[in-house]
Amino acid sequence: MKISTIKTYRVPLTSHKTYYMGDGKACATLDTIVVKIETDAGISGFGEVCPIPHYLPAYADGVVPAIEELAPLLIGADPMGVERVMGKVDHWLKGHGYAKSPLDIALWDLNARALGVPVYQLLGGAYTRSVPTYHSITCVEPDEMARIAKDVQTDGIEQFQVKLGADDDWQADAERLIKVREAVGPGPLVYGDWNCSATKLDATRVGRAVSHLDIMLEQPCETIEECGAVRHATGLPMKLDECVSGIDQIMKANALECMDVVTLKIAKFGGLTPTKKGRDLLMHFGVKVCAECMWGSDIITAASVHLAAATPPRYLQNVCDLSGYVAPRLAPDGPVRQGGRIQVSDAPGLGVTPDEDMLGAPITHLN
């Protein structure tokens, strides 16, 4: 079996409501790039990446040129053995992990389909068929955020990410956390996420203002060192996200003793292959993981769910149902959040079948 064709598609995804984060960042409509790898045996695999350019160093227009650069290396190659194939890709093109990520995911999908097994089997096997998710609450007025939290709690959500920093008001951020915590009651996980937008001072003031409550903080500042300072100044558990993009950052955060949970964004690491390695190292350090990506629809959500299902429950914090926040859905059989959890598919591959009419005409057709 040989790779015969690589197709790429561009689909605009629109958030159901404009999604506000810290430092003036927002998500309304973003382009997702879908990759389809076809073989001469009639077996295909799909991958997806949806960068947020003001969020991490990645943008949609950078994906396709990188794939065009890599196409001569991949066309005609044996697709079986993802780590072997991606090792050649990494040797050929240094960096640009976000552009390689949809290729890597598509290869996992293709390999699993060829073997007739779900992707989670190739990742080590499923510990559970149902993984917990969370709801991310856009940064608006505190009372409205509390209302949203209470509303989604009735659907079974027990983990709440409270976006902070949109108005550069640390007292309002403290109020947001306090009111959401009160709205959902004791027990559920509540954590405040600045998306790197806070100073050490403001994040520490917020943390100390809510230190009497069961609250976790997420990525207040840009660097691991700054987040570590906030972690130690407040005594509150810390979730790292944007500043962790590989093994080196995990090692640094472990040395600074400032990571209780780490978000593994698949595209940020460069695909499922390196993300799995990061997951394994975090488990070695006793750190919980959140499996997700920057943004996207059904393909990337399915990849996240397979990684989550193959993670021991004691080390899995949650998974994000990214496709539940946007329209259109790309696959009629895509994963759906129910009762605060998402079921992993037992079908071969990722278990999703993208609607190619929805994808539209390919923007590239490489063979």
C-alpha positions in Angstrom: 0.0 0.0 0.0 1.3 3.4 -1.0 0.2 7.0 -0.5 -1.3 8.1 -3.8 -2.9 11.5 -3.1 -3.0 14.2 -0.5 -5.9 16.6 -0.6 -6.5 19.7 1.5 -9.7 21.6 2.2 -10.5 24.9 3.9 -13.8 25.3 5.8 -14.8 28.4 7.8 -16.0 27.5 11.3 -18.2 30.0 13.2 -18.6 30.0 16.9 -22.2 29.8 18.1 -21.4 32.9 20.1 -18.4 35.1 19.8 -15.9 33.7 22.3 -14.1 36.3 24.4 -10.7 35.6 26.1 -8.1 37.8 27.8 -6.1 40.6 26.3 -8.7 41.4 23.6 -8.6 37.9 22.0 -11.8 36.6 20.5 -13.0 33.8 18.3 -15.8 34.4 15.8 -15.1 32.7 12.5 -11.9 30.8 11.8 -10.7 28.6 8.9 -10.1 24.9 9.6 -7.8 23.0 7.3 -8.7 19.4 6.6 -6.2 16.9 5.1 -7.2 13.7 3.4 -4.5 11.1 2.7 -5.5 8.5 0.0 -3.8 5.3 -0.9 -3.7 3.0 -3.9 -5.5 0.4 -1.8 -8.6 2.7 -1.5 -8.0 3.3 2.2 -7.9 6.9 3.4 -7.4 8.9 6.5 -8.4 12.4 7.6 -6.7 15.1 9.8 -7.6 18.6 10.8 -6.0 21.7 12.2 -7.7 25.0 13.0 -5.2 27.6 14.2 -6.0 30.8 16.1 -3.3 33.2 14.9 -3.5 35.6 17.8 -3.5 32.7 20.3 -0.4 30.6 19.3 2.3 30.9 16.6 0.2 29.2 13.9 -2.1 30.3 11.1 -4.3 28.6 8.5 -2.4 30.0 5.5 0.8 28.4 6.7 -0.6 24.8 6.6 -1.0 24.1 2.9 2.4 25.4 1.7 4.1 23.2 4.3 2.1 20.2 3.1 3.0 21.0 -0.5 6.7 21.0 0.6 6.3 17.6 2.2 4.2 16.0 -0.6 7.2 14.7 -2.6 8.4 12.9 0.5 5.0 11.3 1.2 3.5 10.5 -2.3 4.5 6.9 -3.1 5.6 6.1 0.5 4.2 3.3 2.7 1.9 5.0 5.2 2.0 2.2 7.8 3.9 3.0 10.9 3.1 6.6 11.8 6.2 7.2 14.0 8.5 6.0 11.2 6.8 8.2 8.5 6.6 11.3 10.8 10.3 10.8 11.7 11.1 11.3 8.0 8.8 14.3 7.9 10.5 15.9 10.9 13.9 15.3 9.3 12.8 16.9 6.1 11.0 20.0 7.5 12.2 21.3 10.9 9.5 22.9 13.1 6.1 23.9 11.8 4.4 21.4 14.1 0.9 22.8 13.6 1.2 22.2 9.8 2.4 18.6 10.3 -0.3 17.8 12.8 -3.1 17.1 10.4 -0.8 14.8 8.4 0.1 13.0 11.5 -3.6 12.6 12.6 -4.6 11.5 9.1 -1.9 8.8 9.2 -3.2 7.5 12.6 -6.7 7.4 11.1 -5.4 5.6 7.9 -3.3 3.1 9.8 -6.1 2.2 12.2 -8.6 1.8 9.3 -6.2 -0.4 7.4 -5.9 -2.6 10.5 -9.6 -2.5 11.2 -9.3 -1.1 14.7 -10.1 2.2 16.4 -7.2 4.7 16.8 -7.3 4.2 20.6 -6.1 0.6 20.1 -2.9 1.8 18.4 -2.5 4.3 21.3 -2.4 1.5 23.8 -6.0 0.6 24.2 -9.0 2.3 25.9 -9.2 2.5 29.6 -12.8 3.8 29.3 -15.3 4.3 26.5 -16.6 7.6 28.0 -14.3 10.6 28.9 -15.2 13.7 30.9 -15.5 17.1 29.2 -15.7 20.6 30.5 -17.5 23.8 29.5 -15.6 26.9 28.7 -17.4 30.1 29.7 -16.7 33.2 27.6 -15.4 36.2 29.5 -18.4 38.5 30.0 -20.2 40.0 33.1 -19.8 37.9 36.2 -23.5 37.3 36.7 -24.0 36.1 33.2 -21.1 33.7 33.5 -22.6 32.3 36.7 -25.9 31.9 34.8 -24.2 30.0 32.0 -22.4 27.8 34.4 -25.6 26.9 36.2 -27.4 26.3 32.9 -24.8 23.9 31.5 -24.5 22.1 34.8 -28.1 20.8 34.3 -26.7 19.0 31.2 -24.2 17.1 33.4 -21.2 19.3 33.2 -19.0 19.1 36.3 -15.9 21.0 35.1 -16.0 24.7 34.3 -13.3 26.8 32.7 -13.9 30.5 33.5 -12.3 32.9 31.0 -10.7 35.9 32.6 -8.9 39.1 31.7 -11.2 40.5 28.9 -11.6 43.8 30.7 -8.2 44.0 32.5 -10.0 44.2 35.9 -8.6 41.9 38.5 -11.4 42.5 40.9 -14.0 41.6 38.2 -12.0 38.4 37.5 -12.1 37.5 41.2 -15.9 38.1 41.2 -16.3 35.9 38.1 -14.6 33.0 39.9 -16.5 33.6 43.1 -19.9 33.7 41.4 -19.3 30.7 39.2 -18.1 28.7 42.3 -21.2 29.7 44.2 -23.5 28.9 41.2 -22.3 25.3 40.7 -21.9 24.5 44.4 -19.2 22.4 46.1 -17.6 19.5 44.2 -17.4 20.5 40.5 -14.0 21.7 39.2 -13.9 25.5 38.6 -10.8 27.1 37.1 -9.9 30.5 35.9 -8.1 30.9 32.6 -6.4 34.1 31.5 -4.8 32.8 28.3 -1.5 34.4 29.2 -3.0 37.9 29.5 -2.4 38.6 33.2 0.6 40.1 35.0 2.0 38.2 38.0 0.7 41.0 40.3 -2.9 40.9 39.0 -3.0 37.1 38.8 -1.7 36.9 42.4 -4.3 39.4 43.6 -7.0 37.3 42.0 -5.7 34.1 43.4 -5.4 35.5 46.9 -8.9 36.9 46.7 -10.3 33.4 46.0 -7.8 31.4 48.0 -10.6 30.5 50.5 -12.4 28.7 47.7 -11.9 25.4 45.8 -10.4 27.1 42.7 -7.7 26.2 40.2 -5.8 28.8 38.0 -4.9 28.3 34.4 -2.1 30.0 32.4 -2.2 33.4 34.0 1.0 34.7 32.4 3.1 34.0 29.3 6.0 32.1 30.7 6.4 29.0 32.9 8.5 31.0 35.3 5.7 33.6 35.8 3.0 31.0 36.2 5.2 29.2 38.7 5.6 32.4 40.7 1.8 32.8 40.8 1.4 29.2 41.8 3.7 29.6 44.8 2.4 33.0 45.8 -1.3 31.9 45.9 -1.0 28.3 46.9 -3.6 27.4 44.3 -3.2 24.5 41.9 -2.0 25.5 38.4 -3.0 24.3 35.0 -0.5 25.1 32.2 -1.5 25.5 28.6 0.0 27.8 26.0 3.5 27.8 27.4 3.8 24.0 27.1 4.5 22.8 23.6 6.9 19.9 24.0 9.2 17.8 26.3 11.5 20.7 27.1 8.7 22.8 28.6 7.3 19.8 30.6 10.8 19.3 32.1 11.1 22.9 33.1 7.6 23.1 34.6 8.3 20.0 36.6 11.6 21.4 37.9 9.7 24.6 39.0 6.9 22.4 40.6 4.2 24.5 39.0 2.0 22.1 37.0 -0.9 20.2 38.4 -2.7 19.9 35.1 -1.3 20.4 31.6 -3.4 21.0 28.4 -2.0 18.9 25.5 -3.0 20.7 22.4 -2.4 18.2 19.6 -1.4 20.7 16.9 0.9 22.6 19.3 2.9 19.5 19.8 2.8 18.5 16.1 0.3 15.7 16.0 -0.8 12.7 18.0 2.6 11.1 17.8 4.5 13.7 19.9 1.5 14.5 22.0 1.4 10.9 23.2 5.0 11.2 24.2 4.2 14.3 26.2 1.2 12.6 27.8 3.4 9.7 28.9 6.0 12.0 30.5 3.3 13.9 32.4 1.9 10.7 33.7 5.4 9.8 34.9 5.5 13.1 36.8 2.0 12.4 38.3 0.4 15.3 36.3 -3.2 15.2 34.9 -3.8 16.0 31.3 -6.4 17.7 29.2 -6.6 16.4 25.7 -7.7 18.9 23.0 -6.5 21.3 20.4 -6.6 25.0 19.5 -10.0 25.0 17.8 -11.7 22.8 15.2 -14.5 20.5 14.4 -15.3 16.7 14.4 -12.0 15.3 13.1 -9.7 17.0 15.7 -12.3 16.4 18.4 -12.4 12.7 17.6 -8.5 12.6 17.8 -8.6 14.2 21.2 -11.2 11.8 22.5 -9.2 8.7 21.3 -6.1 10.1 23.1 -8.2 10.7 26.2 -9.7 7.2 26.1 -6.2 5.7 26.0 -5.2 7.7 29.1 -5.6 6.1 32.5 -8.6 7.9 34.2 -6.5 9.0 37.2 -4.3 11.1 34.9 -7.1 12.4 32.7 -8.6 15.7 33.7 -10.9 16.2 30.7 -11.3 16.5 26.9 -12.7 19.5 25.0 -15.7 18.9 22.6 -14.4 21.6 20.2 -16.9 20.7 17.6 -19.8 21.5 20.0 -18.8 25.2 20.0 -18.8 25.7 16.2 -20.8 25.3 13.0 -20.9 23.6 10.6 -20.2 20.1 11.9 -18.0 18.3 9.4 -19.1 14.7 10.1 -22.6 13.4 10.8 -21.1 10.7 13.0 -18.8 13.1 14.9 -18.5 12.9 18.7 -21.2 14.6 20.7 -21.1 15.6 24.4 -23.8 14.0 26.4 -24.2 14.3 30.2 -20.9 16.0 30.6 -19.0 13.2 28.8 -18.1 12.1 25.3 -18.2 8.5 24.0 -15.2 7.3 22.0 -16.1 5.5 18.7 -15.3 1.8 18.4 -15.4 2.1 14.6 -12.1 1.7 12.7 -9.8 4.8 12.6 -11.1 7.9 14.3 -14.6 6.7 13.8 -15.7 9.9 11.9 -16.7 10.1 8.2 -16.4 13.7 7.0 -19.1 14.9 4.6 -17.0 15.7 1.6 -19.9 17.9 0.2 -19.6 19.9 3.3 -15.8 20.2 2.8 -16.3 21.5 -0.7 -13.7 21.3 -3.5 -10.1 20.6 -2.5 -7.9 23.6 -2.4 -5.0 21.4 -3.3 -4.8 17.9 -4.9 -1.3 16.6 -4.7 -0.3 13.3 -6.4 
